[in-house]
Amino acid sequence: MSESFEIFNKWAIKNLSMDLEAYKEKQLQRRILNMMSNHPVEDLASYMKLMERNKEVRDELKKYLTINVTEFFRNPELFEALNQQVLKNLSPQFGPLKCWSAACSNGSEPYSLAMMFEEKNVSLKQKILATDIDQDILKRAKEGFYFNSELKNVSKHQLTTFFDNEENGYRVNDHIKNKVRFKAHDLLLDKFDSDFHLIICRNVTIYFKPDARDKLYQKFYDSLVPGGIFFTGATETINQPEKFGFKKIDSFIYQK
């Protein structure tokens, strides 16, 4: 079966534009087999043929593999720590900031960043770059509509200031939307931009093998200006950050 997965991984680069070699094997294979069980296929070869014929099945797998779990101000205490570091280390030194929210999912993270900056009068050099591999989730992010259940960490003041009330939920207002630029991007296959003052990539690298994860950390480091900040997820402590050129300045916050 492992040989079949090797063939599948090569197929995925060509047909899904995904480098599955970087993902943790057991976890990845379990997810693929789980999706296979939803279709009348006997093996990976049959599953590949089905996806070549059926775009919906192909898109279904890609969406399932690109995990989209996020929320506004996820881990609020960590976002507050980031806020303090921005006010202490970034704004005074650099003025207007260039920021990137990588693997942004439904947009709640870059919108959280935009709201935080607006509240603290932090100026932006350009719109916050928000990227994800999933084209469908990016469409939803651009629409900016969220159900009440997705806004548990958003204060009443923020709801009335930065959102428009609609039936069954809220929509991010145009003022905040205009501070974010969404773009399709694959962290494993695409080039990174440079000269960022702040990069956020949270709860993504936990799905990658150590080698792939370390390569990403190095690429994020290279994309930051000296003194720039990298903010990770609450399960993604970087062991020996100094080997990448980082120093830890707070919980899950690292500086170049």
C-alpha angles and dihedrals in degrees: 000000000000089000089052090053090052089056090045092052091054089047091051093056090055100037105027098028088231128129100217092174088081095058124091104269105223094044093047095046091049091054093048093049089048091056092045089059089066091065137056095255129125102200145002093272091057090045091053091050090050091052092048088057098038121051092188092059090046092050090045092059095044091052091048093051094048097068113214108195115143144118141192113288091357108204093010094204090058092048089052089051089052090049090055092048091050091051093043104038112015113036097045092048103038108020110205109034135222109213138183129197103196121200088011097174112190094000099256092121100053090041088052088052092049092050092047091051092047092052093049097040092242109163125220127222088209138343116305107264109230117186138179137163093229112086093192095053089048090056089054091047091054090051089054098204119145134179119237090253091061094056102062094125095046113101124229089248091053091048093054094040103042105023139060115224113238136167110295094000150349137290124214107248123244094253092064094036090057090059093063132067117196122208137169111248137161112214092205101045109024131077120256125234118232145223096052119161093198132023123183120194112158134178094356109095091057087078094056132084115256094256093051091044092052092049089053092050090052092049091049089050091051090050094056127084115239105281092025122138132237118199119198135185126278091257097045110083109168109230112218095000089183091073087068093041096259130126121204111241100169140350106314091347120114133182129210 
